[in-house]
Amino acid sequence: VMEYCYTIHEYRVVQCGGNRFSLAPSGMWVFNKPGYPAIITPPTRLDRELDARDVVRGKTME
């Protein structure tokens, strides 16, 4: 299946304390690859822009 698709992963930057940071998964989207059979219908689209996100401060990641 993934031969015909590509994914976009979204992460949040979380400050774990001091100068330590971690990436926390926050989303994943799957799209049809151009020029390949469309296996995802109806066509998907992002409902928002992928741009810079704020750093989440003061929370720990387990």
Residue pairs with C-beta under 8 A, 6 or more apart in sequence:
1 39
3 36
4 32
4 33
4 36
4 37
4 38
4 39
5 30
5 31
5 32
5 33
5 39
5 40
6 30
6 31
6 33
7 28
7 29
7 30
7 31
8 28
8 29
8 31
8 46
8 50
9 25
9 27
9 28
10 25
10 26
10 27
10 28
10 29
10 50
11 23
11 24
11 25
11 26
12 23
12 24
12 26
12 53
12 56
13 21
13 22
13 23
13 24
13 53
13 55
13 56
14 21
14 22
14 23
14 24
14 55
14 56
14 59
14 61
15 21
15 55
15 56
15 57
15 58
15 59
16 22
16 60
16 61
17 60
21 55
22 61
24 56
24 61
29 44
29 46
30 40
30 44
31 40
31 44
32 38
32 39
32 40
32 43
32 44
